[in-house]
């Protein structure tokens, strides 16, 4: 009997494309943008990439890949070890549990879901940084980072969608 189920995963090089793109997003995040006088806040492109690919191709970005990219990002950004790793693993966990509720909805609904998830994650990271340093960290940098990431989601997701439709 013929298998009527569509192939949800691809193995080989196409199966690694989401991981490679997520690593490329991490490298782009590390580029020195801005000057000492006018520093530009970089959106969390890795978080956008993980949320996007988990929403459309969840099998191609497993927990281990999210943990690996998050750990490498922690090392590169010189933040407490495990913070970005926890953010990416929690993003994967959230999307897998809530995918049935927002799959097939409009892009605006997915953007709102991303916004709610990231406000929780950024609040968690702010609280963790405050506890580690034993002082209240300023809220404005975390709020600015969250807003930049939130508004960068739409154009980055558009680019990721075009790439996904072309190659996956």
C-alpha positions, 0 to 999 in steps of 0.5 A: 500500500502506498504511503499517503502521508506527506514526508514531514522531514527531509534528511541530508543537507535539506534537513540541516537548513534550519539549523544552519540558518539559525547559526547564521542568524547567531553570527549576524547577531555578533556583527559589530553594528554601530559606533561608540557614539550611536550603538544600535540594538540588535534583535534576537535573530536566533529567537526569531529563527527558532520560533519561525522554524518551530512553527513550520518545521518542528522536527528539523530543529530538535531540543539538542540543536536549540540547546547547542545554539543557545549555549554557543550564543551564551559563550559568544555574548558573555552572558550567564551560561544557560540563559539563551539556551534556556530561552531557546529550549523554552521557546521550542517547548512552548511552540510544540505545546501551543502549535495546535492553537495557532497553526494555520492562523494569520501572520498577525496572530503568530506575531502576537503569539511571538510577542507574548512569548518573548515578553515572558522570556525577556522578563525572565532574563531580566529577573535572572540577571538581577538575581545573579548581580544582586541588584536591580538591573535597569528595565529600559535595555531589556524593554528596548531589546524586546521591542526591537526583536518584536518589530524585527519578527515580521521582516525576518519571518518574511525572509525565512518564509521565502527561503523555506518555500524555495528550499524546503 
